[in-house]
Structure formats: C-alpha cells, structure tokens
C-alpha cells in the first residue's frame, strides 16, 4: 500500500472515530439520564447474593433439556407423529423460540469467551491493552 | 482483642467491596454512551438500544464483577453483541409470526405484514437525506448499511477502540476474520462517503 493511501486510510479512521465520539458525547439529556439509571440498576446487582451453587449447576442441565426437547420435536416433526396445525411455518417458529432460550445464550457468553481466553497464547495482550484503553 | 480483629476484618471487606463497586461504576460510565450508540446503529431504535445496554450492564455486574477488571471490556462487548443479535432474532421471529397470523389483511385482501414495518421509519427519507449536512448522519447511515459482521468489526475496532484480540473475543471469531471484516468495512465506507467526506 502506498504512503498516500496509507495516510488517507489513517485520516479516514481518525475522522470517523472523532465523528462517532462526538455523536456519543452529544446524546440527549433523556438518553443520558436513562443510561445513568441503567448503570445504577446494574450496580444494585452487586448487592444481591449470588444464586446457590446447586441452582447454577442446573443451568447446563436446563440447556441440555432444551436441546433434547428441540431434538424430540424435530424428530416427531420429521416422522409426522406430532400435529402442529395446518401450516408448516408454525413448527419452525416454535423451534426457533425454544432454541432462543436465554439460559443457553448465557452459557455461550461464558464458554466461548473462556475457551478463547485459554486457547490463545497472544491473549495476555488483552489484559495489557485493555488496561491502557 | 478478638472482637477488634473481627471488626477490622469486616471493615476491610466492606471497603474492598466498595472499591470494587466504584471501579465497576467507573468502567460502566466509561463505556455506556458508546455502547448505546453501537446498539442504536445496529437496532435503529432508541428504547430497544437502551434496554440492550441495561441488560448487558446487569449481566456483567451479576456474573463477571469478580473477574479481573481488564477482562470487563471484551466481556461486556461480547454480552452486548449477543443481546443485539437476540433482539434482531426476536424481530425476525415476530415478523414471521405476524406474517401467518389470520386477520392481518387490508380491505383489498392484501397481507399487511409486520406492524413494525408500518411504524414510521427512523431512517431518513430521500428528501431528508439530501438535507443531511452533518458528517455524523452520513457516517451513521453508511455504517448501518454495512453487513452485520463488518459493522461490528468497524464499531468495536474504530469507535470503541478495542484491539484485534479483544474484538475477536467480543465477536466470537478469529483475529484474521476481524481484520478481514474491518478492512472491508473501511473500504465500503470510504467508497460510500466519498473523498470529500
């Protein structure tokens, strides 16, 4: 890449960063107030006691149960033993809603992030740079 | 003597909990506005974007407050991106459900579709767009048009200032993918906004 196009690219990145940052800083009073309320609500979570270990242990079990339920529904759907009504689209929507269970997403937050954290040797840089940012 | 020791221990615990809460508050205050803009650009709805940011903050405080503070940023953005995706999926499911619900037809018997589509658009119309002079409006409009992954890579890298490794953690993909998405996003945006933007 030539020096000119390099500097043009950097100029574009700098300018877009500035423009977006200015947009974030000029949010309306209503939005800023609601963000502050959201922050206080989040901090209230720190005062709540953590759920007991046995409840947390049930979360993966719940995820597995949801997956098993989806598998059973899909199997029955394929073999035609379950009647979902006159339209096919309803079946897809039901499966989609079940598959979107929040607990499963919470699990994803944890598992994927910590797998990445453990597996990537260059990830120590995250700690250093995050501290600097 | 013993009672004094227990009292001191309790006071130290209380103080360290207070310090941790203050640190988390500083962190949340430092990311909340940009997080809101990221969600708003992706979702195009102020209320939904605020809900997503609040939900992400609560999730971080509830589950990861005891993690080292340097891990908070990639974790928070990972949660934020998951919540944005959830919201987009819910909208998709809702539009499918409304599409086959009976009774959603106009006088001519035509399907009305998702009521969200009938709501006034927050995207500017052609006339209004022509009047947009501000660089921010032009940039936000162009960023909204990017494919989802390019939009995420651009906003996390350029706007939020995450490095490649942190962005990869937040997006749940490899560092190579982040570089590719970011490069394509910048190319598309420069083309869309033109030389004199």
Interface residues (C-beta under 8 A of the other chain):
Chain A: X9 X12 X13 X15 X16 X17 X19 X20 X21 X22 X23 X24 X25 X27 X31 X32 X34 X35 X38 X39 X41 X42 X43 X45 X46 X48 X87 X89 X90 X92 X93 X96 X97 X100 X102 X105 X106 X108 X109 X110 X112 X113 X116 X117 X120 X122 X123 X125 X126 X127 X128 X129 X130 X131 X133
Chain B: X17 X20 X21 X24 X25 X28 X29 X32 X33 X34 X36 X37 X46 X50 X53 X54 X57 X58 X59 X60 X61 X62 X63 X65 X68 X70 X71 X72 X73 X74 X75 X78 X79 X82 X86 X89 X90 X93 X96 X97 X99 X100 X135 X136 X139 X140 X155 X158 X159 X161 X162 X163 X165 X166 X168 X169 X172 X186 X189 X190 X197
